[in-house]
Amino acid sequence: MIGMECLFLAKVAFSFINNLNDLITVGLTGGIGSGKSTVARVFELLGVPVFYADIEAKLIYNDPEVEKILVDKIGSDVYIKGMINKNRLRSFLFKSEENRTFINNLIHPRVAMRYRDWKNQQSHPYIIREAAILIESGSYKDCDQILLITAPEKERISRVMKRDGLTEEDVIKRIRAQWTDEERSEYATQVWTNDNRSSLLEKILLFDNAIRV
């Protein structure tokens, strides 16, 4: 176990040798129900600044310019009393790949702008950039490390059903609309499995210690 820990620390530390004088950016991603947001909150408890791209994306839907574009594209029912109609938007998103691309191209450049402004205000040794489509959107290119959180599909389905009150069929549709873990892993520098059997907390603490040393 000690040998594995030393190997893990060495692997992380070596990857940051060329960034000693720069703010280290760690990308954190994973499919729906993988537990990436939980991992992000643990990093926050350790004092690490975390940028939640998905939360920022939701706020951007309130932008008047974005609202006008969406109403023109989808219809006036995409907003209810000035708030995004999640069910209508979800229906649009999962209708086709073209629709998902349209939304991503509309929202994520704006998220990227907010991220850059946020990053410029940080002074911690490293920051976390949490995003569901970190890799798909190309945002991974600005990261020094990419942490991919995975979990067995049955556990992901169960978590999302309990969290969002969705049917199993709806959750599976969401999972199928996203990249697979195999596709994401080609870009990841670390892959952590969140299956209630391996210790994610231990990996988080080792990772944090390796950067701070």
C-alpha positions in Angstrom: 0.0 0.0 0.0 2.8 2.4 0.9 4.5 1.6 -2.4 1.3 2.4 -4.3 0.8 5.7 -2.4 4.4 6.7 -3.3 3.8 5.9 -6.9 0.6 7.9 -7.0 2.3 10.9 -5.4 5.3 10.7 -7.7 3.0 10.5 -10.7 1.0 13.6 -9.7 4.0 15.6 -8.6 6.0 14.9 -11.8 3.1 16.1 -14.0 3.4 19.5 -12.3 7.1 20.1 -12.5 6.7 22.5 -15.4 4.0 24.5 -13.6 5.8 25.4 -10.4 5.4 29.1 -11.0 1.8 28.9 -12.5 -1.6 28.4 -11.1 -2.3 24.7 -11.6 -5.7 23.9 -13.1 -7.2 20.5 -12.4 -10.2 19.5 -14.5 -12.8 17.3 -12.8 -15.4 15.5 -14.9 -17.6 12.4 -15.0 -21.0 11.3 -16.3 -24.3 11.9 -14.6 -24.5 10.2 -11.3 -20.8 9.4 -11.1 -20.3 11.6 -8.0 -18.0 14.2 -9.4 -19.8 17.0 -7.6 -19.3 15.2 -4.3 -15.6 14.9 -5.0 -15.6 18.7 -5.8 -17.2 19.5 -2.5 -14.5 17.5 -0.7 -11.8 19.5 -2.4 -13.6 22.6 -1.3 -13.5 21.4 2.3 -9.7 21.2 1.9 -9.7 24.9 0.9 -9.4 24.4 -2.8 -11.3 26.9 -5.0 -13.8 25.1 -7.2 -15.4 26.5 -10.4 -18.7 24.7 -11.0 -19.3 25.0 -14.7 -22.6 23.3 -14.6 -24.0 25.7 -12.0 -22.7 28.7 -14.0 -24.3 27.3 -17.1 -27.7 27.3 -15.4 -27.2 30.9 -14.4 -26.5 31.9 -18.0 -29.9 30.8 -19.0 -31.2 33.9 -17.2 -29.2 36.2 -19.5 -31.6 38.2 -21.7 -29.6 37.6 -24.8 -29.6 33.9 -24.3 -33.3 33.9 -23.5 -34.1 35.6 -26.8 -32.0 33.1 -28.8 -33.6 30.2 -27.1 -37.2 31.5 -27.5 -36.5 32.1 -31.2 -35.0 28.6 -31.6 -37.3 26.5 -29.4 -40.4 28.5 -28.7 -41.8 30.8 -26.0 -42.6 27.8 -23.8 -38.9 27.3 -23.1 -39.3 29.9 -20.3 -42.0 30.1 -17.7 -42.3 33.4 -15.8 -38.7 34.3 -16.8 -37.2 31.0 -15.7 -35.9 28.3 -18.0 -38.4 25.5 -18.5 -36.2 22.5 -17.6 -38.6 19.9 -19.0 -38.9 21.7 -22.3 -35.2 22.3 -22.6 -34.5 18.7 -21.7 -36.9 17.5 -24.4 -35.1 19.7 -26.9 -31.7 18.5 -25.8 -32.3 14.8 -26.0 -34.2 15.0 -29.3 -31.0 15.1 -31.4 -27.2 15.5 -31.4 -27.7 18.7 -33.4 -29.8 20.2 -30.7 -27.2 19.4 -28.0 -24.5 21.0 -30.2 -26.6 24.1 -30.6 -27.0 24.5 -26.8 -23.4 23.7 -26.1 -22.2 26.3 -28.6 -24.6 28.9 -27.0 -23.9 28.3 -23.4 -20.3 27.0 -23.0 -18.4 29.9 -24.5 -20.1 32.2 -22.0 -19.2 29.8 -19.2 -15.6 29.9 -20.4 -15.6 33.7 -20.1 -16.9 33.6 -16.5 -14.3 30.9 -15.7 -11.4 33.1 -17.0 -12.6 36.0 -14.9 -12.9 33.7 -11.8 -9.5 32.1 -12.4 -7.8 35.5 -12.4 -9.0 36.1 -8.9 -7.5 32.9 -7.4 -4.2 32.6 -5.5 -4.4 29.0 -4.2 -1.7 26.6 -5.4 -4.3 24.9 -7.6 -7.9 25.2 -8.6 -10.6 22.7 -9.7 -12.6 23.2 -12.8 -15.7 20.9 -12.5 -17.7 20.3 -15.6 -19.9 17.4 -16.9 -18.7 18.0 -20.5 -15.2 19.2 -19.7 -13.7 17.0 -22.4 -16.5 17.2 -25.0 -16.5 21.0 -24.9 -12.7 21.2 -25.4 -12.2 22.9 -22.0 -9.8 20.1 -21.0 -7.2 21.7 -23.2 -6.6 24.4 -20.5 -6.2 21.9 -17.7 -2.9 20.5 -16.3 -4.5 17.4 -14.9 -7.9 15.8 -15.7 -9.6 13.7 -13.0 -12.3 11.4 -14.3 -14.8 10.0 -11.8 -16.5 6.8 -12.9 -19.1 4.5 -11.3 -21.0 1.4 -12.3 -24.0 2.2 -14.4 -26.5 0.6 -12.0 -25.2 2.8 -9.2 -25.4 5.9 -11.4 -29.0 5.2 -12.3 -30.0 4.6 -8.7 -28.3 7.8 -7.5 -29.9 10.0 -10.2 -33.4 8.4 -9.7 -33.2 9.2 -6.0 -31.7 12.7 -6.5 -33.9 14.0 -9.4 -37.0 11.8 -9.1 -36.6 10.5 -12.6 -37.6 7.1 -14.0 -35.0 4.6 -14.9 -35.8 5.1 -18.6 -35.2 8.8 -18.3 -31.8 8.4 -16.6 -30.6 5.8 -19.1 -31.5 8.3 -21.9 -29.4 10.9 -20.2 -26.5 8.5 -19.8 -26.7 7.4 -23.5 -26.7 11.1 -24.6 -23.3 11.6 -22.9 -19.8 10.3 -23.8 -18.9 6.9 -22.3 -16.3 6.6 -19.6 -14.2 4.8 -22.1 -14.2 7.8 -24.4 -13.5 10.2 -21.5 -10.7 8.0 -20.1 -8.6 8.6 -23.3 -8.2 12.2 -22.1 -8.0 11.7 -18.3 -4.7 11.7 -16.4 -6.4 10.0 -13.4 -9.4 7.8 -13.3 -11.1 7.3 -9.9 -13.9 4.8 -9.4 -16.7 5.8 -7.1 -18.3 2.4 -6.3 -18.6 2.5 -2.5 -15.8 0.0 -2.3 -12.6 1.9 -3.2 -11.6 5.0 -1.1 -12.1 8.2 -3.0 -11.3 10.2 0.1 -7.8 8.6 0.3 -7.2 9.5 -3.3 -8.3 13.1 -2.9 -6.1 13.5 0.1 -3.1 12.0 -1.6 -3.7 14.2 -4.7 -4.0 17.3 -2.6 -0.9 16.6 -0.6 1.2 15.9 -3.8 0.4 19.3 -5.2 0.9 21.2 -1.9 4.3 19.6 -1.1 
